[in-house]
Amino acid sequence: MITRTQFDVLSLFATSKETLTTSHIAKITKLDQSELNNTVNELTSLGYITENTITKFGLEALEPYRTKRAIFIAAGFGSRLVPITLKTPKPLITVNGTRIIDTLIDACLEAGIEEIIVVRGYLGKLFDRLLTKYPMIKFVENPYYDKANNISSAFAVRELIQNAYMFESDLFLTNPTLIKKYHYTSEVLGAWAEETDDWCIGADDELCAIDHFKGGKSCYKQAGFYYINEQDGKKYKNHIEQVFATDEGKQIYWEDVIHKYFQPEYRIKIVPFDSDDIVEIDTFEELKAIDSSYSE
């Protein structure tokens, strides 16, 4: 197992599309020059990098941290976007000519994540339209979508939530670099807010998520954008089976299994992001505000 510092540097060598300089690496990783030099020397001694290039051994060392798949929760009705969602599932709505879900799928493919899974329910067959552009997509049916909350979608793919992104499929992504090929730990995106009515994530002193609640002050606004590593995914499978077996458990959000029912067992790192990087379109009025073609 490599250290967090080694991971930060090595993953840069694996994913950068340009020649890296020490000053560039230091800026991204926020390492001082001495720590950076030591880390580069360590990775060189291990045979993971040579002459500013990652080796096959370096790629093998990163393999346990590679994102294996992206899972899209896309089974819901999207009632607040009526009348558009009466005939079109929310993720398939276009914003200035681009389907909402396409912004996420395109970013995943650009990051080298090729296993794409869409959990569908409401107007599920309409998602077949995606296959023309994305023939690699695998669909999973959620038979509980009209009887349970979105935990039912996570339950349908509980065997697959390891080394995986979990996305709400109604997020219009404007900054595709938020999606990463490698992750050292489980993560959730959070945008700092002085005050918000949206769903929030409580943080501890180490910036790990410790709560999930609606509306708050001085908190991180949740984006519906998680990465679950292998260890946490194995735990989550068992935990969601326990929770979903109860009547109460069928009516909660999938994240609450982590943040409320079994919180001490998870250390989900909060990754801050700019709120402009992801546009959440919750209402028809918000949709019209960014796409004039929906104006009356």
Sequence and secondary structure as in RCSB ss.txt:
>XXXX:A:sequence
MITRTQFDVLSLFATSKETLTTSHIAKITKLDQSELNNTVNELTSLGYITENTITKFGLEALEPYRTKRAIFIAA
GFGSRLVPITLKTPKPLITVNGTRIIDTLIDACLEAGIEEIIVVRGYLGKLFDRLLTKYPMIKFVENPYYDKANN
ISSAFAVRELIQNAYMFESDLFLTNPTLIKKYHYTSEVLGAWAEETDDWCIGADDELCAIDHFKGGKSCYKQAGF
YYINEQDGKKYKNHIEQVFATDEGKQIYWEDVIHKYFQPEYRIKIVPFDSDDIVEIDTFEELKAIDSSYSE
>XXXX:A:secstr
   HHHHHHHHHHHH SS   HHHHHHHHT  HHHHHHHHHHHHHTTSEETTEE HHHHHHHGGGB  EEEEEE 
   GGGTTGGGTS GGG EETTEEHHHHHHHHHHHTT   EEEEE TTGGGGGGGGGT TT EEEE TTTTTS T
HHHHHHTTTT SSEEEEETTEEES GGGS SB SS EEEEEEEEEEEEEEEEE TTSBEEEEEEEEEEEEEEEEE
EEE HHHHHHHHHHHHHHHTSTGGGGS TTHIIIIISGGG   EEEE  GGGEEE  SHHHHHHH GGG  
